[in-house]
Amino acid sequence: MGELGGFLRVHRVNFDKRDPRERVRDYKQYFHTQPEAELREQGGRCMDCGVPFCHEGCPLGNLIPDWNDAVYRGEWRQAIEIAHETNNFPEFTGLICPAPCESACVLDINDDPVTIEQIELAIAERAWASGWIVPAPPRERTERSVGVIGSGPAGLAVADELNKLGHAVTVYERDEGVGGLMRFGVPDAKLEKWIIDRRADLLAAEGVEFRCGVDVGRDVSAAQLRERHDALVVAIGSRVHRDLEVPGRELEGVHFAMDYLYQRNRAVARMEGRPAPEPQIPISAANKHVIVVGGGDTGMDCMSNSLREGALDVRMLDVYPELPPTGRHETTPWPLAPKRTRTTYALDEGGERQWNAEVVAVQGDGRVQRVLARRVEGSSSRDLRPVPDSEFELPADLVLIAIGFSHPEHEGPIDELALDKDARGNVKAPVYATSSDGVFACGDARIGQSLVVTAIAEGRKCARMVDRFLGGSEPLPPPEDPDAHFIEHQAETAGSVTMSHPLPAES
Ligand SMILES: Cc1cc2nc3c(=O)[nH]c(=O)nc-3n(C[C@H](O)[C@H](O)[C@H](O)COP(=O)(O)OP(=O)(O)OC[C@H]3O[C@@H](n4cnc5c(N)ncnc54)[C@H](O)[C@@H]3O)c2cc1C
């Protein structure tokens, strides 16, 4: 383990965040990891608990005390091996995971938890920079093929796992680039997109075939794909928006958050010289009063983008009450992830959040001009009660609806393959196999909207079931060179992600 009693001597040091006044003028990552010496000290705070609750808190079951100890000893190469044992993409989770592992850290009972997420990111970035993460294709192929629909974290993880087992994997993605919501929802300030490209190029060099610009159900039918492959995985995410059902919803200037975020992520891509379609109906926050409806990650990402575009002001309306910023709510005792009011990056950059505020109407003359709202009481959507005579009005030129997603799109693969659905409209696949033989489902499409870490875990477990279905339960021999992960990276050997179709017009 790390330093005996290190947690008594060393205090937690968080990510180093850039000055909000500076970072709001660009689209670069808004935080950095601490220098190596500090990270090693932080790793030494891990107590190597007899029962490491952090394993349990992480959907991937990451071997956190082991990598903390490796980092404390300066054994970074060993640390990335440990990280890759349970997580295909530690650089993604190191950047944007809300870190349920830290909430489950035993130190969180009466102190600050170990900086697990920051250490994970540092391990991954050091491994990439040192050339330790290189293509390691399987030595033998099984002559079985798998089609994966969707290239979000679930689709990427299932593809990576099945390819490693020797199956030929093709990923079909309707957007122009891979990554799902990590590319088109999450802003570059949280996750710069070259980080996704870097990993996708590695998977391609290992043999995964990516076909971007293929909308399954439109460009090719799911039935055709089922015939083409020995197994099919549906990893299409949960993309049906919850709508704001109030008078005035139809006014110009009222949009779903994801329509705005797709446009912003594509605009940043173009700024950086990557091809991306121009919007047919541009949505801009520049010089506008912006109201964001909904207080989650999606809303925060809308806020940060609006501020970067030069909005006059950005106000988020959240129906729920403010929770204490520290301590734990009685419904989420340790080691559960706590309900806690967090000051997130977008609020630091100048956005405002209003609690207990429910939108009752959107008004304007063809175009939105104001939002009518009222105060509500209650702590869940089931017991919200309006406060009498509490209505108020806010100026609004742009309203972004960020109140979540209800289930995956049914038109397309789900309807074509006549897959059974659960009560919430997700694909019914209790152990990843759906109601159609040889068709599997994972990620948000199976469990509803979740997290990147959960989606990766879903992809990994689904791959085991697909492999079993294909009869490949015997472990395949390891790659030829047992040290293959650590060969100097030869850029020219890396494959690339191909576009099967020209860029689609954005709707
Ligand atoms: C704005 C926003 C911010 C978020 N921020 C965070 C965060 O900070 N941390 C975190 O952990 N989680 C975050 N999340 C949640 C997280 O991104 C998702 O839970 C995760 O991406 C789900 O992964 P997935 O692979 O199941 O689905 P998705 O990421 O949705 O990927 C599904 C893919 O399938 C493709 N697809 C769909 N239908 C078809 C079809 N018919 N043919 C071909 N391709 C198709 C889609 O284009 C997409 O690429 C955020 C979500 C949003 C919306």
The ligand as an SDF file (V2000), in Angstrom:
LIG
                    3D

 53 58  0  0  0  0  0  0  0  0999 V2000
  -24.9270   16.8170  -22.6540 C   0  0  0  0  0  0  0  0  0  0  0  0
  -24.5440   15.5800  -21.9220 C   0  0  0  0  0  0  0  0  0  0  0  0
  -23.4740   15.6210  -21.0530 C   0  0  0  0  0  0  0  0  0  0  0  0
  -23.0840   14.4760  -20.3750 C   0  0  0  0  0  0  0  0  0  0  0  0
  -22.0200   14.5600  -19.5280 N   0  0  0  0  0  0  0  0  0  0  0  0
  -21.6120   13.4550  -18.8900 C   0  0  0  0  0  0  0  0  0  0  0  0
  -20.4920   13.5160  -18.0250 C   0  0  0  0  0  0  0  0  0  0  0  0
  -19.8980   14.5810  -17.8270 O   0  0  0  0  0  0  0  0  0  0  0  0
  -20.0830   12.3640  -17.4260 N   0  0  0  0  0  0  0  0  0  0  0  0
  -20.7190   11.1670  -17.6470 C   0  0  0  0  0  0  0  0  0  0  0  0
  -20.2850   10.1420  -17.1180 O   0  0  0  0  0  0  0  0  0  0  0  0
  -21.8090   11.0930  -18.4440 N   0  0  0  0  0  0  0  0  0  0  0  0
  -22.2630   12.1970  -19.0770 C   0  0  0  0  0  0  0  0  0  0  0  0
  -23.3570   12.1290  -19.8810 N   0  0  0  0  0  0  0  0  0  0  0  0
  -24.0250   10.8210  -20.0810 C   0  0  0  0  0  0  0  0  0  0  0  0
  -23.2220    9.9280  -21.0490 C   0  0  0  0  0  0  0  0  0  0  0  0
  -22.7070   10.7010  -22.1090 O   0  0  0  0  0  0  0  0  0  0  0  0
  -24.0820    8.7880  -21.5950 C   0  0  0  0  0  0  0  0  0  0  0  0
  -24.6240    8.0710  -20.5000 O   0  0  0  0  0  0  0  0  0  0  0  0
  -23.2620    7.8280  -22.4570 C   0  0  0  0  0  0  0  0  0  0  0  0
  -22.6920    8.4960  -23.5450 O   0  0  0  0  0  0  0  0  0  0  0  0
  -24.1520    6.6810  -22.9710 C   0  0  0  0  0  0  0  0  0  0  0  0
  -23.3880    5.8790  -23.8210 O   0  0  0  0  0  0  0  0  0  0  0  0
  -24.0630    4.9630  -24.9430 P   0  0  0  0  0  0  0  0  0  0  0  0
  -22.9490    4.3790  -25.7210 O   0  0  0  0  0  0  0  0  0  0  0  0
  -25.0450    4.0380  -24.3300 O   0  0  0  0  0  0  0  0  0  0  0  0
  -24.9400    5.9530  -25.8500 O   0  0  0  0  0  0  0  0  0  0  0  0
  -24.5640    7.2670  -26.6890 P   0  0  0  0  0  0  0  0  0  0  0  0
  -23.3710    7.9450  -26.1580 O   0  0  0  0  0  0  0  0  0  0  0  0
  -25.8330    8.0420  -26.7980 O   0  0  0  0  0  0  0  0  0  0  0  0
  -24.1860    6.6780  -28.1210 O   0  0  0  0  0  0  0  0  0  0  0  0
  -25.1600    6.0900  -28.9630 C   0  0  0  0  0  0  0  0  0  0  0  0
  -24.6450    6.1440  -30.3970 C   0  0  0  0  0  0  0  0  0  0  0  0
  -25.5180    5.4220  -31.2620 O   0  0  0  0  0  0  0  0  0  0  0  0
  -25.6650    6.1460  -32.4700 C   0  0  0  0  0  0  0  0  0  0  0  0
  -26.9140    5.7200  -33.1120 N   0  0  0  0  0  0  0  0  0  0  0  0
  -28.1680    5.8540  -32.6140 C   0  0  0  0  0  0  0  0  0  0  0  0
  -29.0590    5.3330  -33.4890 N   0  0  0  0  0  0  0  0  0  0  0  0
  -28.3500    4.8760  -34.5370 C   0  0  0  0  0  0  0  0  0  0  0  0
  -28.7120    4.2440  -35.7680 C   0  0  0  0  0  0  0  0  0  0  0  0
  -29.9880    3.9610  -36.0840 N   0  0  0  0  0  0  0  0  0  0  0  0
  -27.7200    3.9190  -36.6580 N   0  0  0  0  0  0  0  0  0  0  0  0
  -26.4230    4.1870  -36.3620 C   0  0  0  0  0  0  0  0  0  0  0  0
  -26.0310    4.7890  -35.2160 N   0  0  0  0  0  0  0  0  0  0  0  0
  -26.9840    5.1180  -34.3150 C   0  0  0  0  0  0  0  0  0  0  0  0
  -25.6830    7.5920  -32.0180 C   0  0  0  0  0  0  0  0  0  0  0  0
  -25.4030    8.4800  -33.0920 O   0  0  0  0  0  0  0  0  0  0  0  0
  -24.5730    7.5700  -30.9420 C   0  0  0  0  0  0  0  0  0  0  0  0
  -23.3170    7.8010  -31.5100 O   0  0  0  0  0  0  0  0  0  0  0  0
  -23.7930   13.2650  -20.5640 C   0  0  0  0  0  0  0  0  0  0  0  0
  -24.9020   13.2260  -21.4230 C   0  0  0  0  0  0  0  0  0  0  0  0
  -25.2790   14.3800  -22.0790 C   0  0  0  0  0  0  0  0  0  0  0  0
  -26.4850   14.3380  -22.9800 C   0  0  0  0  0  0  0  0  0  0  0  0
  1  2  1  0
  2  3  1  0
  2 52  2  0
  3  4  2  0
  4  5  1  0
  4 50  1  0
  5  6  2  0
  6  7  1  0
  6 13  1  0
  7  8  2  0
  7  9  1  0
  9 10  1  0
 10 11  2  0
 10 12  1  0
 12 13  2  0
 13 14  1  0
 14 15  1  0
 14 50  1  0
 15 16  1  0
 16 17  1  0
 16 18  1  0
 18 19  1  0
 18 20  1  0
 20 21  1  0
 20 22  1  0
 22 23  1  0
 23 24  1  0
 24 25  2  0
 24 26  1  0
 24 27  1  0
 27 28  1  0
 28 29  2  0
 28 30  1  0
 28 31  1  0
 31 32  1  0
 32 33  1  0
 33 34  1  0
 33 48  1  0
 34 35  1  0
 35 36  1  0
 35 46  1  0
 36 37  1  0
 36 45  1  0
 37 38  2  0
 38 39  1  0
 39 40  1  0
 39 45  2  0
 40 41  1  0
 40 42  2  0
 42 43  1  0
 43 44  2  0
 44 45  1  0
 46 47  1  0
 46 48  1  0
 48 49  1  0
 50 51  2  0
 51 52  1  0
 52 53  1  0
M  END
$$$$
